[in-house]
Amino acid sequence: MKRRSRIRGLLLAGALGLLLAPCASAGMRPRASGGLPWNGSGGASGSVPWNIVVLLTLLTLLPSLLLAMTPFARLLVVFHFLRQALGTQTAPSNQTLIGLSLILTFFLMQPVMATIYGTAVVPYEKGSVDAVTAVELGAGPLRQFMLKFAREKDLALFLELAKEPRPARPDQVAMRVVLPAYILSELKAGFQIGAALYLPFLVVDMVVAAITTSVGMLQLPPVVISTPLKILLFVMVDGWNLLVGSLMKSFT
């Protein structure tokens, strides 16, 4: 019990140290009454706590942004369709499919991230632009990437819902319109690829079911025979290479 209380005390001290360190480095001192921190001129300053809140909020929203602004959604939908078509249920596991989708997403987004780094991050580090301008500069390459794969029908839908006029140039489309249009387009593309991927395996299931029924093997479920055949067929044609290659080429 003493050891646990000591560990808890160390963790609490470390957390307080992390929270109070920015205040100390900025030359801020707390009020005598225990209120808000005060700056050197005697005015209240809550910038450091708000910076922490904003940072934690961005970290919380990071997975959602990853899903909405990258090809991750399309890749994951296709891989789940593949697993259902093979009938393997839990192989590959969800962690494996998510990890593969993340790696392929990083591979596809690396040129965009390099452009954002050179356009927005480098000038911000040099101090030539402020944070707001850096965000605007970094949004340009990302908007261009999403507009490349967003359907005009989806863009028109959200332009109508937002009650905004049709822009003259693609770079004038607001991000609040591009983001939902892009994710809808990605979901549609993922379901289209998944349906096309499902059909050959469905044919195998139908053929195996017809053969087992015709020979009177009613006690043996057809899926017991069709699943090994589908896996063998997928391995023989080097299915992972064909599937990943086709997915990568669909983003070029």
Summary of the structure (lengths in Angstrom):
residues: 252
radius of gyration: 26.8
end to end distance: 59.8
largest distance: 91.8
contacts: 639
relative contact order: 0.09
helix: 77%
strand: 1%
